[in-house]
Structures are given as structure tokens and as C-alpha cells.
């Protein structure tokens, strides 16, 4: 922690102590000092809002909360304070809504549950009041360590949450809620194998705990163990086939295993019981899009926000088709909804990106950039991506993955030639390359497989803040490397059909080419490369389902692209001939020549189907799904140029590459 952070923590601590001691004026003064340094400091805004309310400066408290909701829309304590403020003003209904939102974002806020229960009782809503009382009672029975861990988890302090949770579980190793909570932390940290083990064990202890089983299905899906996830969802469904929650879960898992007929049948069953349910309509729309039924997908997306006008997911799904054009009425509705003060973070982000696309299509580039920037700023503040840490991480690959390392392990690893890794940056044309190669009779297209990233994560070790990877590569034995390669082949088999080769299209694998070569020396690697400005700006415009945090800022994505190019130059130097670079613009200029070059690199004979890739009948699950179903085109080339007046940050970050 640098001196600036140390001073901030010291001042914040004094402000919090003054608040607890009832010295509200001093607490507010100290919080204001912090806000002069960082106007969006969420913790300082929270202290200021509470202190102002106790000082009966209610308008000032409301102003601090408005800033806090903008800076940190899902901060549960902020909504709890909004409930207290509304209650102080006698605004009962507003208070109930605020308390409900507080518990949505942090279910361990017992004060919100209790206040909500009391207000609901006062207004005669006894059933809802009883439910809130039950939640408050449940929290009261939880160990203090787990309550603290829950607060840390939902306020973004994952390592502190893990510390509290592990400390408690050392004394109570079979406490099911503790295990579930630690698994939640693991999922957020990307440690999915540990999360799976914890939930599998917890389910064995309490097989009738529905929340546990739902969490277990969730982690299995994240680990892309789709068959196993579907079996678990099927077991839940059999308990109560008429339960819409169980129907919906099984529909989603059926989609993941490619059984779209069953998925559509189940989505229809949910909609028969809950007509117009926006989440189900949106999910069914995703399934329709994935299977190439775009017109029907559009109908479902439009029906979803017809039922819930602020349902940002459906608006963004339309924008993400890349081919849809919003009507005047739809744009007006989005503009109206995005101004709603109570709009949740996810909907605000989705609407921002959708409006960016809507105005781009209308060639109203200033408004378009404003909304793209708004969505990216929200995501950037949420993810807190650190470009310096990423640069340092990639530099360690150059430091440790040397010719000596590869010479030491010559002949190790699993010799299977099956995998073809297509990697690079997202939005660089990797989906097009995958579609071309997957149109070959000897190649299976799969997904962006997480296996290499998961292995790299395991090799980092468990010590918080320290990583043994990639340094640990020099200490691994040939037997370990061979086992890692064999495990990769076995665990990815579930995604394959009958072809001898298969594609792993995880773009971030470019960080781990050294590891890939050590465990799978005969794997082919293709680097999908695109014009830097086109690639980076396309990434900036894209809202990714998860990961790719570097895309949410022009400086961040420019630096990442520059670091990527530097690392790829390193791989070319230490593993000459390992990587085939395919420039997207060369594909546009000479499709057949580039296709033949890729097939030669993979040791495959030429097939006409690779040139007719847009006719291939396969599900495509990325943002480019509709684009790769059309013949080769230049629609995305130079798309950044109309936005040039606002892209100086990106050009500066790219330097000579721009």
C-alpha cells in the first residue's frame, strides 16, 4: 500500500470512529476531506451520508447518496442508508423499496430485513413481513465470522471474505452455509475447482438444500461440465416438474448440451405459467439466436422489454446481434429508462451499450461515443482493473519462459496433436477463423474452453497476493507436464464429437503459450490479429458476459494490446514456427490463400467447405454469431474512424502501433 492509500485509510478510520462515537460533525468533516481528493470515494460518501442524516441535514444526505449510487450502484449499505433516510422523512413506500434493494445486494444486512419487516407489517403486508422476519432470524443464527465474510463478499473485499470464511471452517469444517459461502468466494476469484468440490460436499451433507443444489449447478456450468450440470438440473426438475425455477434451470442446461428442442419445450412451459416473463423470454431469445433463428429471437427480445421496459438485457441482446436497427420508439424508451434513479447497475450498463450501438447505426457518433463511454465507465469502476498489474504479469512470461526452459523439457508433455488453439484479443476475428476451420470435416468447433486458464490459476498457488506461476514451470517434472497435457485432452473430450482435431478458442490463452507448448508440444496455435485501432475500439464497444476487464477503458485496452503484441513477439523468438499469425485484413483480401495457409499449418487437406463457412450448420455462441453466418465482408473495417475525435487516449496508449 503506497503512502496515499495509507493516508486515506487513516483518515477514513478516524471518520468511521467519529461516526461510531456520535461526533457526526467531525465525521462529516473528515469524509469531506477525503472527497476533495476522490469525489467518487464510496466509503467516504457513505460516511458522509450517515453523518449528514444524524445531523438532520437530510437534503445533503440525499445528495451524498445520489453520488454514492452513481459511484457504486450495488453497494448494499448505501441502499440501507437510503431506507433510513426515507424513513426519517416519513416516506414509507420508498423506504421499503430501498431496504429491499439493500438486501438484494447484501443479504446479510439484518437491519434492512428488520426495518423492512416492521414497515411491511405497518402497511398490512403480513406475508411479506413474515418472510423478512424469517430472513432476519436466519441471519441471527449465523456465526459472526460468516456474517462478516458475507459483508466482505458483497462489498467486493474477496480476500478478506475468504480469510474470515476459512478461519471459521477450520473449526467447523462441515458447516454447510460456510462451505457454500466459501464456494461463492471461490467462483468470484475464478477458483472453480475448489468451489465445485465444496458444493459437491455440501450437497452430500444436505441433499434437500435447494440453494446449495442451484449453486452446484451454477459452478458445474461455469466449469463447462454441461452434462453433469444437466443431470443435476434434471434431478431438481423431477422433484417438482411444475416448478418454473426448476424448469428454467433445466432449459438452460439443455441449451448448454445442445438439446435445443428440450430447452424450447421447457421455456414454453415456464411462459405458460408466467406469461411475458422477461428473463425467460430473453433466455429463449438467446437460444433462438444461437441456433440461427434470428427473426424469432428478435420477437422474444422485444417482447421481454415490452413486458419490462427497463429490462436492459433484452435491449443489449438486440444490439449484440450486430444486424438489428432500433426504432425511434425503442431509442426513446431506452433514453427514458436510463434516467430512472432506481435503475439497477446491470440494466444501466446494458442500456448504455445498447444506446451506443443505436446511435452508431444512425451515424450520430458523438451521442454514440457518450453512451459507450458511460457503459465502460460503469464497468471499469466495478471491475477495478489494474493495467500496471497486467503488464507486470505478462512481463513474467517473458522472464521465465526462456529457450533454456523449453530445451530442459524437450520431449515432455502429451504428444497428442488434436488441439488447435485460436487465440489473441477478443473482437480480432477469432470466431471467423474458428468457423472456417470447424467447417472442415476433420475439425470440431467447441467453445472458449477455460481449461488452460484454470491450470495456470492452480499453478499460481493459494497464497493471497503471491503467484508461483510462471516461475514454477522450471520446477515441474516431465511426468507432471505430461499428466497436465493428458488431463487437458481428457477433460475437453466432452466438448468434442468425432473429428480427430478440435478447436479451443479462448482468446486469453495467448498469455500461456509457453505452458501450452510444455504440456501439448504438438498442438497447433493460431494468433488472430486485427488492425489495432479496429480491434481495440471494437472491444471497447463490446459488453462481455464475463472477463475481459481490460476492454472497459481506452487507455486500458490500448496498453493491453501493446503488451499482447510484445508477448507474441517473445513467443515467436523462443518458439519459432509454433504460432501462425493470421491477419484479419488478409482474410478479407485473400480468403482462399489464408484458408490454405491455416490448413497447411494444421496438417489438413484443403476442403471447399472452409470457403463456404457461412453455410455451416452449427451453434455459435459468441458476439459474432450472426456475422459469421454471412459471406466474408468488410463491415467492421475502419469502424473506429468516425469516432476519431474521441480516441486520443487509445492512440496514445497504442503508441507506434496506432
VENURDA-V246985 format. One record per backbone hydrogen bond with DSSP energy under -1.0 kcal/mol. CO is the residue of the C=O (numbers start at 1). NH is the residue of the N-H. Records with the same first field share a line. If there is no record, write none. Layout:
# VENURDA-V246985
CO=NH, NH
This chain:
# VENURDA-V246985
2=6
3=7
4=8
5=9
6=10
7=11
8=12
9=13
10=14
11=15
12=16
13=17
14=18
15=19
16=20
17=21
18=23
19=22
22=24
23=27
24=28
25=29
26=30
27=31
28=32
29=33
30=34
31=35
32=36
34=38
38=41
41=45
42=46
43=47
44=48
45=49
46=50
47=51
48=52
49=53
50=54
51=55
52=57
53=56
56=58
57=61
58=62
59=63
60=64
61=65
62=66
63=67
64=68
65=69
66=70
67=71
68=72
72=75
75=79
76=80
77=81
78=82
79=83
80=84
81=85
82=86
83=87
84=88
85=89
86=91
87=90
90=92
91=95
92=96
93=97
94=98
95=99
96=100
97=101
98=102
99=103
100=104
101=105
102=106
106=109
108=110
109=113
110=114
111=115
112=116
113=117
114=118
115=119
116=120
117=121
118=122
119=123
120=125
121=124
124=126
125=129
126=130
127=131
128=132
129=133
130=134
131=135
132=136
133=137
134=138
135=139
136=140
137=141
139=142
143=147
144=148
145=149
146=150
147=151
148=152
149=153
150=154
152=157
153=156
156=158
157=161
158=162
159=163
160=164
161=165
162=166
163=167
164=168
165=169
166=170
168=171, 172
172=175
175=179
176=180
177=181
178=182
179=183
180=184
181=185
182=186
183=187
184=188
185=189
186=191
190=192
191=195
192=196
193=197
194=198
195=199
196=200
197=201
198=202
199=203
200=204
201=205
202=206
206=209
208=210
209=213
210=214
211=215
212=216
213=217
214=218
215=219
216=220
217=221
218=222
219=223
220=225
221=224
224=226
225=229
226=230
227=231
228=232
229=233
230=234
231=235
232=236
233=237
234=238
240=243
243=247
244=248
245=249
246=250
247=251
248=252
249=253
250=254
251=255
252=256
253=257
254=259
255=258
258=260
259=263
260=264
261=265
262=266
263=267
264=268
265=269
266=270
267=271
268=272
269=273
270=274
274=277
277=281
278=282
279=283
280=284
281=285
282=286
283=287
284=288
285=289
286=290
287=291
288=293
289=292
290=620
292=294
293=297
294=298
295=299
296=300
297=301
298=302
299=303
300=304
301=305
302=306
303=307
304=308
308=311
310=312
311=315
312=316
313=317
314=318
315=319
316=320
318=321
319=322
327=331
328=332
329=333
330=334
331=335
332=336
333=337
334=338
337=340
340=343
344=348
345=349
346=350
347=351
348=352
349=353
350=354
351=355
352=356
353=357
354=358
355=359
356=360
357=361
359=364
360=363
363=365
364=368
365=369
366=370
367=371
368=372
369=373
370=374
371=375
372=376
373=377
374=378
375=379
376=380
377=381
378=382
379=383
380=384
386=390
387=391
388=392
389=393
390=394
391=395
392=396
394=398
395=399
396=400
397=401
400=402
402=406
403=407
404=408
405=409
407=410
409=412
418=502
419=524
420=504
421=526
423=528
425=428
429=433
430=434
431=435
432=436
433=437
434=438
437=440
440=443
442=501
444=503
447=449, 505
450=454
451=455
452=456
453=457
454=458
455=459
458=461
460=468
463=466
468=472
470=473
471=474
472=475
477=481
478=482
479=483
480=484
481=485
482=486
483=487
484=488
485=489
486=490
487=491
488=492
492=495
493=496
501=444
502=420
504=422
506=509
507=424, 510
508=511
509=512
512=516
513=517
514=518
515=519
516=520
519=414
520=523
524=421
525=580
526=423
527=582
529=584
531=535
532=536
533=537
534=538
535=539
536=540
537=541
548=551
549=552
553=557
554=558
555=559
556=560
557=561
558=562
559=563
560=564
561=565
562=566
563=567
564=568
565=569
566=570
567=571
568=572
569=573
570=574
571=575
575=578
580=527
582=529
583=587
584=588
585=589
586=590
590=594
591=595
592=596
593=597
594=598
595=599
596=600
597=601
598=602
599=604
600=603
607=610
608=611, 612
612=615
613=616
616=618
622=625
624=628
627=630
634=637
636=639
638=641
640=643
641=644
643=646
644=647
647=651
648=652
649=653
650=654
651=655
654=657
655=658
